[in-house]
Amino acid sequence: MLITDPLSHLIAEAFAGLPSPLSNALLLLPDIGLVALALLLVTASYGRGPRPLAIGIAAGIGVVVSYGASEVLKVLVRDERPCRTLDVLATCPGAGDWAWPSNHATIAAGLATAVVLAVPQWWRYAMLLAGVVALGRVVVGVHDIADVVAGAALGITVTVVVARLLAHRVATLLVRGPAG
């Protein structure tokens, strides 16, 4: 592992023995959180005028770019997942599915950032959901805290940069159309 994190291991092992219905719910929580964040972004962007829509679209592109960057980093770094050596809730992904940075945390933080850029007043909801997704990946044992922190930093940074670069152009396209 890139960074050995005893706290992450304690958290994952503490949840490993939960009864099946509760463990199944915990396993689904990060994915449900991503869907909720995506829906929150759509709600924040659509029907609020061209500016929030342009920001939402540009930031959404940033989320996709951050995910791609996360995949590239995983292959370059090749950090093993904690579930390879611990008894955890999750079934460990197959060999070659690396830990650092966490894709879930990258996408969640990127989506939360996109929501905040589109509707700043919604920051509490967006950040809470992103935190649930990231922590959920540690709880089920497929990531260390360092993996999710790196993923969150990547998602936030790339989403902000891409949104800043593209939002004005997207707004222009929305108002004038592609030929304008």
C-alpha positions as CSV (number, residue, x, y, z in Angstrom):
1,M,0.0,0.0,0.0
2,L,1.1,3.5,-0.8
3,I,0.3,4.7,2.7
4,T,-0.4,2.3,5.5
5,D,-3.3,3.7,7.5
6,P,-4.1,1.9,10.8
7,L,-7.2,4.0,11.3
8,S,-8.7,3.0,8.0
9,H,-8.0,-0.7,8.8
10,L,-9.6,-0.3,12.2
11,I,-12.7,1.2,10.6
12,A,-13.0,-1.5,7.9
13,E,-12.4,-4.3,10.3
14,A,-14.9,-2.9,12.8
15,F,-17.7,-3.1,10.2
16,A,-16.6,-6.5,8.8
17,G,-18.8,-8.5,11.1
18,L,-22.1,-6.7,10.6
19,P,-25.3,-8.7,9.9
20,S,-26.1,-9.2,6.3
21,P,-29.0,-6.7,5.8
22,L,-26.9,-3.9,7.4
23,S,-23.8,-4.8,5.5
24,N,-25.7,-5.0,2.2
25,A,-27.0,-1.5,2.9
26,L,-23.5,-0.2,3.6
27,L,-22.2,-1.8,0.4
28,L,-24.8,0.1,-1.6
29,L,-24.4,3.5,0.1
30,P,-21.5,4.8,-2.0
31,D,-23.2,4.0,-5.3
32,I,-26.5,5.5,-4.0
33,G,-24.6,8.6,-3.0
34,L,-23.2,9.0,-6.5
35,V,-26.6,8.7,-8.0
36,A,-28.0,11.2,-5.5
37,L,-25.1,13.7,-6.3
38,A,-25.8,13.3,-10.1
39,L,-29.5,14.0,-9.5
40,L,-28.6,17.0,-7.3
41,L,-26.3,18.4,-10.1
42,V,-29.2,18.0,-12.6
43,T,-31.5,19.8,-10.2
44,A,-29.0,22.5,-9.6
45,S,-28.3,23.1,-13.3
46,Y,-31.5,22.6,-15.2
47,G,-34.3,25.2,-15.3
48,R,-32.4,27.9,-13.5
49,G,-31.3,29.8,-16.5
50,P,-28.3,29.7,-18.9
51,R,-25.6,30.5,-16.3
52,P,-26.3,27.5,-13.9
53,L,-26.9,25.2,-16.8
54,A,-23.6,26.3,-18.5
55,I,-21.7,25.8,-15.2
56,G,-23.4,22.4,-14.6
57,I,-22.5,21.2,-18.1
58,A,-18.9,22.5,-17.9
59,A,-18.4,21.1,-14.4
60,G,-20.0,17.8,-15.5
61,I,-17.3,17.6,-18.2
62,G,-14.8,18.3,-15.4
63,V,-16.1,15.3,-13.5
64,V,-15.7,13.1,-16.5
65,V,-12.1,14.4,-17.0
66,S,-11.3,13.9,-13.3
67,Y,-12.5,10.3,-13.5
68,G,-10.3,9.7,-16.5
69,A,-7.3,11.2,-14.6
70,S,-8.1,8.9,-11.7
71,E,-8.0,5.9,-13.9
72,V,-4.6,6.9,-15.4
73,L,-3.2,7.5,-11.9
74,K,-4.4,4.1,-10.7
75,V,-2.5,2.4,-13.5
76,L,0.7,4.5,-12.9
77,V,0.7,4.1,-9.1
78,R,-0.6,0.5,-8.7
79,D,-1.5,0.8,-5.0
80,E,-3.0,-2.4,-3.5
81,R,-6.4,-2.2,-1.8
82,P,-6.7,-2.8,1.9
83,C,-9.2,-5.6,1.3
84,R,-6.4,-7.7,-0.1
85,T,-5.1,-8.3,3.4
86,L,-8.0,-7.5,5.7
87,D,-11.3,-9.2,6.5
88,V,-13.8,-6.6,5.3
89,L,-17.4,-6.2,4.2
90,A,-16.8,-5.8,0.5
91,T,-15.8,-8.4,-2.0
92,C,-12.4,-7.2,-3.0
93,P,-12.1,-6.2,-6.7
94,G,-10.0,-8.4,-8.9
95,A,-6.2,-8.1,-9.4
96,G,-5.2,-5.1,-11.4
97,D,-8.0,-3.0,-9.9
98,W,-5.9,-0.5,-7.9
99,A,-6.8,1.6,-4.9
100,W,-5.1,5.0,-5.3
101,P,-6.9,7.4,-5.9
102,S,-10.5,6.3,-5.2
103,N,-12.7,6.7,-8.3
104,H,-15.8,6.9,-6.1
105,A,-14.3,9.8,-4.1
106,T,-13.0,11.5,-7.3
107,I,-16.5,11.4,-8.9
108,A,-18.3,12.3,-5.7
109,A,-16.1,15.3,-4.9
110,G,-16.3,16.4,-8.6
111,L,-20.1,16.1,-8.6
112,A,-20.3,18.0,-5.3
113,T,-18.0,20.7,-6.6
114,A,-20.2,21.0,-9.7
115,V,-23.3,21.4,-7.6
116,V,-21.6,24.1,-5.5
117,L,-20.4,26.0,-8.6
118,A,-23.9,25.9,-10.0
119,V,-25.8,26.7,-6.8
120,P,-23.4,27.7,-4.0
121,Q,-26.2,27.6,-1.3
122,W,-26.4,23.8,-1.7
123,W,-22.8,23.2,-0.5
124,R,-23.9,21.5,2.7
125,Y,-26.0,18.8,0.8
126,A,-23.4,18.3,-1.8
127,M,-20.4,18.0,0.6
128,L,-22.4,15.7,3.0
129,L,-23.2,13.3,0.1
130,A,-19.6,13.4,-1.1
131,G,-18.4,12.6,2.4
132,V,-20.8,9.7,2.8
133,V,-19.5,8.2,-0.5
134,A,-15.9,8.6,0.4
135,L,-16.3,7.3,4.0
136,G,-18.4,4.5,2.7
137,R,-15.5,3.2,0.6
138,V,-13.3,3.1,3.7
139,V,-16.0,1.5,5.8
140,V,-16.5,-1.4,3.4
141,G,-12.7,-1.9,3.2
142,V,-11.8,-1.2,-0.4
143,H,-10.0,2.1,0.3
144,D,-7.8,3.7,2.9
145,I,-8.4,7.3,4.0
146,A,-5.4,8.4,1.8
147,D,-7.1,6.9,-1.3
148,V,-10.4,8.8,-0.7
149,V,-8.6,12.1,0.2
150,A,-6.5,11.9,-3.0
151,G,-9.6,11.1,-5.0
152,A,-11.5,14.0,-3.5
153,A,-8.7,16.4,-4.1
154,L,-8.4,15.3,-7.7
155,G,-12.1,15.6,-8.3
156,I,-12.4,19.0,-6.8
157,T,-9.3,20.4,-8.6
158,V,-10.0,19.1,-12.1
159,T,-13.7,20.0,-11.9
160,V,-13.0,23.6,-10.9
161,V,-10.3,24.0,-13.6
162,V,-12.4,22.5,-16.4
163,A,-15.5,24.4,-15.3
164,R,-13.5,27.7,-15.3
165,L,-12.1,27.0,-18.7
166,L,-15.4,25.9,-20.3
167,A,-18.3,27.6,-18.6
168,H,-18.2,30.9,-20.6
169,R,-18.0,29.0,-23.9
170,V,-20.8,26.7,-22.9
171,A,-22.9,29.7,-21.9
172,T,-22.3,31.3,-25.2
173,L,-23.4,28.2,-27.0
174,L,-26.5,28.0,-25.0
175,V,-27.5,31.6,-25.6
176,R,-26.4,32.0,-29.2
177,G,-26.3,28.4,-30.5
178,P,-23.3,26.7,-32.2
179,A,-23.3,29.0,-35.3
180,G,-23.5,32.2,-33.2
